[in-house]
Amino acid sequence: MSNHDSTYLTDINDFFKLESAGGILLIICAVLAIICANTPLQVYYDLLLSVPMGFKVGSLEVIKPMLLWINDGLMAVFFFLVGLELKRELVEGELADRRNIVLPGVGALGGMLIPAMIYLYFNYNDPVAVNGWAIPAATDIAFALGVLTLLGKSVPVSIKIFLTSLAIFDDIGAILIIAFFYTAKISMLSLIVVGCCIPVLAYMNKRNVCSRSLYILVGIIMWVATLKSGVHATLAGVVLAMFIPMRSKENPDYSPLKDMEHDLHSVVAFFILPVFAFANAGISFAGVGVEQLTHNVSIGIALGLFFGKITGVFGFCWLAIKLNMSKLPTGVNWMSLLGTSALCGIGFTMSLFIGSLAFEEVGMSLFDERLGIIIGSLVSGVVGFLLLKVSLKKSTT
């Protein structure tokens, strides 16, 4: 094995360790949020998230409660990292080989379509609830890899790569969904500013500018303009990532993109996503009864995440393999594919994020979409873990 291959495998293993540890931290923060929301600490929890923060420069004013700074600001950094990972994978990663695209791509498509259809089946006649159709279409890769960690070293790397590749396609779907379906009233002036930032980034990329500070400066301007435009601000992170150079012309061994990606992984895994989970998972169970548990929104999300993901991902992958469009990854059998498909039903952070966009103007007195997200994600995680445990045990005997 060459030094390059050895380094590449080490980077993959480090990435999985980081994502898995981040998933475990997510669970801890989610539990802490639920504890705060159901104890006398709730007053301080709500007060913390409602603290107004912002800045004012001349006539430009951005004042938001801390919760929205987390959802619009910190999550823009998360989507910037997603964009960096996507570009790297498409240029020289697993997805650069078209043969590796088909199975996770088809699985991700099924994993978005079927859950959305299940949700719409229960909520198509409710003009408010129908806005949440994309909530069960999301997958939380950090949480899913956290569950895989509990299975130990018996999990083949091929399963982790398949799950990560599928999640990348899932993220692309989420980005498109947010861009086209979850935007507020559009401000043309702000969009013009965004439009002016893009040619500047393109010019910097063409000239192979590798200065982080310049990209960050333009990125901040574009983020503020996107925030004011009505298009969700997190999309600015994805756009910015597409213009970060993959290689430096002066030093071909240096990758500005990989360098930024490496530095951001720890920040996102151990700060941004845990903070987001803590801020958004604080569901109060006071007054929660059968009516809320059996609300069509809760049922649609829970069944969409569990039943929709496992049938959508597994079913579409099975069909692709039977039609000779692809084949099972090395070391993966049908049961382990089924278990991995179930893990895709862990929507958590991404589902919470889309839920916050879908129902940001709806009072929780009507329903709380987080109930369905937590139930669906929990059941998916448990079932996926058990299926993989059985399949991996059989493969070693």
C-alpha positions in Angstrom: 0.0 0.0 0.0 1.4 3.4 -1.0 1.9 6.2 1.5 -0.9 8.2 -0.2 -3.4 5.3 0.2 -2.3 4.8 3.9 -2.8 8.5 4.6 -6.2 8.4 2.9 -7.4 5.5 5.0 -6.2 7.2 8.1 -8.1 10.3 7.2 -11.3 8.2 6.7 -10.9 6.4 10.0 -10.3 9.8 11.8 -13.4 11.2 10.2 -15.6 8.3 11.3 -14.2 8.5 14.8 -14.9 12.2 14.9 -18.5 11.9 13.5 -19.3 9.0 15.8 -18.1 10.9 18.9 -20.1 13.9 17.8 -23.2 11.7 17.5 -22.8 10.6 21.1 -22.4 14.2 22.2 -25.6 15.0 20.3 -27.5 12.4 22.3 -26.2 13.9 25.6 -27.1 17.5 24.6 -30.6 16.4 23.4 -31.2 14.6 26.8 -30.0 17.7 28.7 -32.4 19.9 26.6 -35.3 17.6 27.5 -34.4 17.6 31.1 -34.2 21.4 31.1 -37.6 21.7 29.4 -39.3 19.4 32.0 -37.9 20.7 35.2 -37.8 24.1 37.0 -34.9 24.9 34.7 -37.4 25.5 31.9 -37.7 29.2 32.8 -33.9 29.7 32.4 -33.8 27.5 29.3 -36.5 29.6 27.5 -34.9 32.8 28.7 -31.5 31.8 27.4 -32.9 31.0 23.9 -34.9 34.2 23.7 -32.1 36.6 24.6 -31.9 39.2 21.8 -28.5 39.5 20.0 -27.4 41.4 17.0 -25.7 44.4 15.4 -26.5 47.6 13.7 -24.5 49.4 11.0 -26.2 52.5 9.7 -29.6 51.5 8.4 -28.6 47.8 8.4 -29.9 46.1 11.5 -29.8 42.4 12.4 -31.4 41.7 15.8 -32.5 38.1 16.5 -33.1 35.9 19.6 -30.3 33.5 20.4 -32.3 30.6 19.0 -32.4 32.1 15.6 -28.7 33.0 15.7 -28.1 29.3 16.3 -30.5 28.1 13.5 -29.5 30.8 11.0 -25.9 31.5 11.9 -24.2 28.4 13.3 -26.1 26.2 10.9 -24.8 28.2 8.0 -21.3 27.1 9.1 -22.6 23.5 9.3 -23.9 23.8 5.7 -20.6 25.4 4.6 -18.9 22.2 5.9 -21.5 20.1 4.1 -20.7 22.0 0.9 -16.9 21.5 1.4 -17.4 17.7 1.9 -19.7 17.5 -1.2 -17.2 19.3 -3.4 -14.3 17.1 -2.2 -16.3 13.9 -2.7 -17.4 14.9 -6.2 -13.9 16.0 -7.3 -11.6 13.3 -5.8 -13.5 11.3 -3.2 -15.9 8.3 -3.3 -18.4 10.1 -5.5 -15.8 10.9 -8.2 -16.2 7.3 -9.4 -19.6 7.1 -11.0 -19.9 3.4 -10.0 -20.0 4.5 -6.4 -22.7 7.1 -7.0 -25.6 4.8 -8.1 -26.5 2.8 -5.0 -26.3 5.6 -2.3 -27.9 8.1 -4.8 -30.8 5.8 -5.6 -31.1 4.9 -1.8 -31.2 8.6 -0.9 -33.9 9.3 -3.5 -36.1 6.6 -2.1 -35.3 7.7 1.4 -36.7 11.2 0.6 -39.7 10.3 -1.6 -41.3 7.5 0.4 -41.2 9.4 3.8 -42.6 12.5 2.2 -45.4 10.5 0.6 -46.2 8.8 3.9 -46.3 12.2 5.7 -48.5 13.7 3.0 -50.9 10.7 3.2 -51.7 11.7 6.8 -51.6 15.5 6.3 -52.6 16.4 2.8 -55.9 17.9 3.8 -54.4 20.2 6.5 -53.1 23.4 4.9 -50.8 24.1 7.9 -49.5 20.6 8.6 -48.8 19.9 5.0 -45.8 22.3 5.2 -43.9 19.7 7.2 -43.7 17.1 4.3 -39.9 17.4 4.1 -39.3 16.7 7.9 -39.1 12.9 7.6 -37.0 13.1 4.5 -33.8 14.1 6.4 -31.0 11.9 7.8 -28.7 12.8 10.7 -25.4 11.3 9.7 -23.7 12.2 13.0 -26.3 10.4 15.1 -26.4 7.4 12.7 -22.6 7.0 12.9 -22.9 7.4 16.7 -25.1 4.3 16.7 -22.7 2.4 14.5 -20.0 3.1 17.1 -22.0 1.1 19.7 -21.5 -2.0 17.5 -17.7 -1.8 17.8 -15.0 -2.7 15.3 -17.2 -5.4 13.6 -18.8 -2.8 11.4 -17.3 -3.0 7.9 -15.9 0.3 6.5 -18.0 -0.3 3.4 -21.2 0.2 5.5 -19.9 3.5 6.9 -18.9 4.7 3.5 -22.3 3.8 2.0 -24.1 5.5 4.9 -22.0 8.6 4.6 -22.3 8.8 0.8 -26.1 8.4 1.1 -26.2 11.2 3.7 -24.3 13.4 1.3 -27.0 12.9 -1.4 -29.6 13.4 1.4 -27.9 16.7 2.3 -28.1 17.8 -1.4 -31.8 17.0 -1.3 -32.2 19.0 1.9 -30.4 22.0 0.4 -32.6 22.0 -2.7 -35.8 21.6 -0.5 -34.8 24.6 1.7 -34.0 26.7 -1.4 -37.2 26.0 -3.3 -39.8 25.4 -0.6 -38.8 27.1 2.6 -38.1 30.7 1.7 -40.0 33.8 3.0 -40.9 36.9 1.0 -38.1 37.7 -1.3 -36.2 41.0 -1.1 -34.8 41.8 -4.6 -32.2 44.3 -3.3 -30.7 41.8 -0.9 -30.7 39.1 -3.7 -28.8 41.6 -5.9 -26.1 41.9 -3.2 -25.9 38.1 -3.1 -25.7 38.0 -6.9 -22.8 40.5 -6.7 -20.9 38.3 -4.2 -21.0 35.3 -6.5 -18.9 36.7 -9.4 -16.4 38.0 -6.8 -16.0 34.5 -5.4 -15.8 33.1 -8.9 -13.0 35.5 -9.8 -11.1 34.7 -6.6 -11.5 31.0 -7.4 -10.3 31.4 -11.0 -7.2 33.4 -9.8 -6.6 30.6 -7.2 -6.8 33.0 -4.2 -6.1 30.8 -1.2 -6.6 33.4 1.6 -9.2 32.3 4.1 -9.9 35.8 5.4 -11.0 37.0 1.9 -13.4 34.2 1.4 -14.8 34.6 4.9 -15.2 38.3 4.4 -17.2 37.9 1.2 -19.0 34.9 2.8 -20.2 37.1 5.7 -21.5 39.8 3.4 -23.3 37.1 1.3 -24.7 35.5 4.5 -26.1 38.9 5.8 -27.6 39.6 2.4 -29.1 36.1 2.1 -30.5 36.5 5.6 -32.2 39.7 4.6 -33.4 38.4 1.2 -35.9 35.9 2.5 -33.9 32.9 1.2 -32.7 30.8 4.1 -29.3 32.1 5.3 -27.8 28.6 5.6 -27.7 28.3 1.8 -25.0 31.0 1.7 -22.7 28.5 3.4 -23.2 26.0 0.6 -22.6 28.6 -2.2 -19.4 29.8 -0.5 -18.0 26.3 -0.2 -18.3 25.7 -4.0 -15.8 28.4 -4.6 -13.1 27.3 -2.2 -10.1 26.1 -4.3 -9.4 22.3 -4.2 -5.7 22.8 -4.8 -3.2 25.6 -4.6 -1.4 26.3 -7.9 1.7 27.5 -6.1 1.8 24.5 -3.8 0.0 21.4 -5.4 0.3 19.5 -2.1 -1.8 22.1 -0.3 -5.6 21.9 -0.4 -7.3 25.1 0.9 -10.6 23.1 0.8 -9.3 20.1 2.8 -7.6 22.4 5.2 -10.7 24.3 6.0 -12.8 21.1 6.1 -10.3 19.6 8.6 -10.4 22.6 10.9 -14.2 22.8 10.8 -14.9 19.2 11.6 -14.2 19.5 15.3 -16.0 22.8 15.6 -19.1 21.4 13.9 -19.1 18.0 15.6 -18.3 19.1 19.1 -19.9 22.6 19.2 -22.3 23.6 16.5 -24.4 20.5 16.2 -24.5 19.8 20.0 -25.5 23.5 20.6 -28.2 23.2 17.9 -29.5 19.9 19.5 -29.6 21.6 22.9 -31.5 24.6 21.6 -34.0 22.7 19.5 -34.6 19.4 21.3 -36.1 20.9 24.5 -39.6 19.5 24.1 -41.8 19.8 27.2 -44.0 16.8 28.0 -46.3 18.8 30.2 -49.8 18.3 28.9 -48.7 15.9 26.3 -51.4 13.2 26.0 -52.9 10.8 23.5 -54.2 13.7 21.4 -50.7 15.1 20.6 -49.1 11.7 20.3 -51.7 10.6 17.7 -51.8 13.9 15.9 -51.4 13.4 12.1 -48.2 15.5 12.2 -46.6 13.3 14.8 -47.8 10.1 13.1 -46.7 11.2 9.7 -43.2 12.2 10.9 -42.7 9.1 13.0 -43.9 6.6 10.4 -42.1 8.6 7.6 -38.8 8.4 9.5 -39.0 4.8 10.5 -41.2 2.9 7.9 -40.6 5.4 5.1 -36.8 5.5 5.4 -36.4 1.7 5.8 -38.7 0.9 2.9 -37.5 3.8 0.7 -33.8 3.3 1.1 -33.8 -0.5 1.1 -36.5 -0.8 -1.5 -34.9 1.5 -4.0 -31.4 -0.1 -3.4 -32.9 -3.6 -3.8 -34.5 -2.5 -7.1 -31.3 -0.9 -8.4 -29.3 -4.1 -7.6 -31.9 -6.4 -9.2 -31.9 -4.2 -12.3 -28.1 -4.6 -12.4 -27.7 -0.8 -12.0 -25.4 -1.5 -9.0 -24.3 -4.2 -6.6 -24.0 -4.7 -2.8 -20.9 -3.1 -1.3 -18.2 -5.5 -0.2 -18.9 -6.9 3.2 -22.6 -5.9 3.1 -25.4 -8.4 3.0 -29.1 -7.9 2.7 -29.8 -7.8 6.4 -27.0 -5.3 7.1 -28.3 -3.1 4.2 -31.8 -3.3 5.9 -30.2 -2.3 9.2 -28.3 0.6 7.6 -31.5 1.7 5.9 -33.2 1.8 9.3 -30.4 4.0 10.7 -31.3 6.5 7.9 -34.5 7.1 9.8 -32.6 8.9 12.5 -33.5 12.4 11.3 -33.0 14.3 14.5 -30.9 17.5 13.9 -31.8 17.9 10.2 -35.4 17.0 10.8 -35.6 19.5 13.7 -34.0 22.1 11.4 -36.5 21.6 8.6 -39.3 21.5 11.2 -38.2 24.9 12.5 -38.5 26.3 9.0 -41.8 24.6 8.2 -43.6 25.6 11.4 -41.7 28.7 12.5 -44.9 30.8 12.6 -47.1 28.1 14.1 -47.7 27.9 17.9 -46.8 24.6 19.6 -50.3 24.6 21.2 -51.6 23.1 17.9 -48.9 20.3 17.7 -45.3 19.8 18.3 -43.5 18.2 15.4 -40.6 17.3 17.7 -42.6 14.5 19.2 -42.7 12.7 15.9 -39.1 13.4 15.2 -37.9 12.0 18.6 -40.1 8.9 18.4 -39.3 8.1 14.8 -35.5 8.7 15.3 -35.5 6.6 18.5 -37.3 3.6 17.0 -35.2 3.8 13.8 -32.0 3.9 15.8 -33.0 0.9 18.0 -34.2 -1.2 15.1 -31.2 -0.4 13.0 -28.8 -1.3 15.8 -30.5 -4.6 16.4 -30.7 -5.6 12.7 -27.0 -4.7 12.3 -26.0 -6.5 15.5 -27.7 -9.7 14.2 -26.3 -9.5 10.7 -22.8 -8.7 11.8 -22.9 -11.6 14.3 -24.0 -14.0 11.6 -21.2 -12.8 9.2 -18.6 -13.6 11.8 -19.8 -17.1 12.6 
